Amino acid sequence: MASAFTSRRAAGRAGAVGIAALTLVLAGCAAGGGQESGGSGDNVILIGTTDKVTTLDPAGSYDNGSLAIQTQVFPYLLNSPYGSPDVEPDIAESAEFTSPTEYTVVLKEGLKWANGNDLTASDVKFTFDRQLAIADENGPSSLLYNLASTEAVDDTTVVFTLKTPNDQVFPQILSSFPGAIVDEDVFSPDSITPDEEIVDANAFAGQYVITSYDFNSTVEFEPYEDYQGLLGPAENDGVVLSVYADSSNLKLDVQEGEIDVAHRSLAPTDIEDLRGQDGVKVHDGPGGETRYIVFNFNTMPYGATTPEADPAKAQAVRQAAAALVDREAIAEQVYKGTYTPLYSFVPEGFTGATEPLKELYGDGEGGPDADQAAQILADAGVETPVQLSLQYNSDDHYGPSSADEYALVKSQLDESGLFEVDLQSTEWVQYSKDRTADVYPAYQLGWFPDYSDADNYLTPFFLKENFLANHYDNPQVNDLILQQAVTPDTAERTALIEQIQQLEAEDLSTLPLLQGAQIAVAGTDIDGVTLDASFKFRYASLTRG
């Protein structure tokens, strides 16, 4: 079994170490390293994924692959308990508004980093100050748009001063990407800290520490015995995470028991096949994932920096594309029903979600309408066919079906005679750099929510300074997003969220396509698989039954 696994992995991933050897090493660490865990050395969980990491540094990443590791090893002031979307104090003793613009957090006493350093309010201030100072183009600092300052009052007390009062989402933000607290004695205050330095310094205080790290290949985790947070100690003796280049190998290995859990991303046909297999169980959870196309307002056809710049024509191009895409066909033909059509920016199931794209574009029932698209372009004076460069990610970051998905999008646009799409692909590490450097006029992205609130589908995308870096700027939308975030009345806030979606449906900074569920496949001997509305996959609850 071990030799077969090694040969398959060698075919799919360069530089990976055999799982059997990693398991023995980690089991030895768990058995002899003084860690307090619930089982024996056999209770090491092997996890496979196709998600790539950008960086371990929370200031430099805003992607699911990086978060999947960060949430295991870094402490958070607030977090969501298993099975709940609501946030509670994690390494904090208490967290509350002490005035409309002041949010005060008191840390638990005696917190330590795994390297022995004290974890104090000074680290918390350092964490948020550096997020805003670095403001990395691939980082999550845009979520801190309402943070004016962070003050360490004493060793355990932190006061966050907010720009506008009554912020309804700030506690949720503290549990998300920018909320991972880092060791001020290890991390740079003004630049991204390399992964190797973080690992070598053992700068962790979550449920796990990282004992071995091979970038986008293999990560070994060992339970951290001094974790004092909300989620409790790990139920297993450790985890080995392996990153796959090919989802077909991921499917084969979980099916044959070479790994215990496959989490992100298997092909829809593979998921369908695994549901009928003995020895594995397919776990489904609530879905907040969305898939969409981003338009770069500078470099798209008629964009601001093109020779033929014309905002009205550029908007018409976006609207015509919206009228032509057939989401139902993509959902059924490519994803076998594991995704559903998405007709807005806030997915179904979230308070305030509407479907303005269904009403504005296509046949009124969700289907395409080529005549409408032609009319939109003609009214704006756009010559056809429109030459559109469209980019997608080629290495399973958004699952193995991206090529089929975007081939179908290209076909839907081209067959109308209104577009000629130049479809290209790039691997994720380069893709994540190019997309923020105005390289792609239109490109694929997917979204996994940081927290379970409609705001998380608005603020990161449509504020003037957003992580898309696509040069979109609508002052009315900007103001409404800021307003809804501080509106305590539920009905009033819901109305604002609905208004934002309507305005965005006309602007189309992004073109929503699909909404998906969370899926993990595990051996039938694995307990503790939790897919909840926190949208975080926690390793610590996994155990061998």
Buried (B, 14 or more C-beta within 10 A) or exposed (E): EEEEBBEBBEEBBEEBBBBBEBBEBBBEBBBEBEBEBEBEBEBBBBBBBBBBBBBBBBBBBBBBBBBBBBBBBBBBBBBBBBEEBBBBBBBBEEBEBEEEBBBBBBBBEEBBBBBEBEBBBBBBBBBBBBBBEBBBBBBBBBBBBBBEEBBBEEEBBBBBBBEBEEBBBBBBBBBBBBBBBBBBBBBBEEBBBEBEBBBEBBBBBBBBBBBBBBBBBBBBBBBBBBBBBBBEBBBBBBBBBBBBBBBBBBBBBBBBBBBBBBBBBBBBBBBBBBEEBEEBBBBEBBBBBBBBBBBBBBBBBBBBEBEEEBEEBBBBBBBBBBBBBBBBBBBBEBBBEBBBBBBBBBBBEBEBBBBBBBBBBBEEEBBBBBEBBBBBBBEBEBEBBBEBBBBBBBBBBBBBBBBBBBBBBBBBBBEBEBBEBEBEBBBBBEBBBEBBEBBBBBBBBBBBBBBBBBBBBBBBBBBBEBBBBBBBBBEEBBEBBBBBBBBEEEEEBBBBBBBBBEBBBEBBBBBBBBBBBBBBBBBEEBEBBBBBBBBBBBBBBBBBE
